[in-house]
Amino acid sequence: MEQNVQPKFLLNQLAETDRVEFYKKTYTHVAGGVLAFILFEYLLLQSDAVVNFMFSMMDGFKWLLLLGGFMLVANYAESTAMRSEDKNMQYLAFGIYILAEALIFVPLIYMAINFTQSGPELLNQAAIVTLSLFTGLSAVVFLTKKDFSFLRTGLTIGFFIALGLIIAGAIFGFNLGLWFSVAMCLLAGGTILYQTSNLVNKYTPDDYIPAALGLFASLMLLFWYVLRILMSRD
């Protein structure tokens, strides 16, 4: 006996009320991801073993191994959240990704708190700048209703170039400097435009968790490099 499979429609095929409901769920989950990240980060920073281990992984090939592991976790989380129809699996994937982000942020946030003059105030400044940019870029997409999918090729090339520079920096031991961080902020901004534009073109009404994961990843990338820029000036 054949089962009736209900067809899935993309957001751009649905009424405005359905799209608004999807946006609410997506950005609520992004906000929840940020709160979970703060909680994970606080708990991880309480452990000297975790802090010492993460600092021991900051040099040369160890950093590349850590970065490679993070990329594998990110790819697993994104693919699981997108392909699985089980909400529990989607939440698990989102949670794993948030924990991975919190772990890789440990050295940077520890240094921001303990090795800069501004300390925790610097984190607040970075958070405000990041959220302001994220909100502004998202508003551009919603207000103009422009399709930013054309950015995909440029973003892909940009990330490969950035990855190559990071690998070269780790191998040869040179600092990528302030302008690299500025360029990465621009790349993160482009990713936010692309991800936000894709909300109606890529996802169905039930895909608010993978949509939130993608936006959260772009938000954290922007936060990383905004914080690095502010730390370099402190």
LINCORBEL-V215695 format. One record per run of one state. SS is the DSSP state (h for helix, s for strand, l for the rest). FROM is the first residue (numbers start at 1). LEN is the number of residues. If there is no record, write none. Layout:
SS;FROM;LEN, SS;FROM;LEN
This chain:
l;1;9, s;10;1, h;11;3, l;14;2, h;16;30, l;46;2, h;48;9, l;57;3, h;60;24, l;84;3, h;87;28, l;115;5, h;120;25, l;145;4, h;149;24, l;173;4, h;177;26, l;203;1, s;204;1, l;205;3, h;208;26, l;234;1
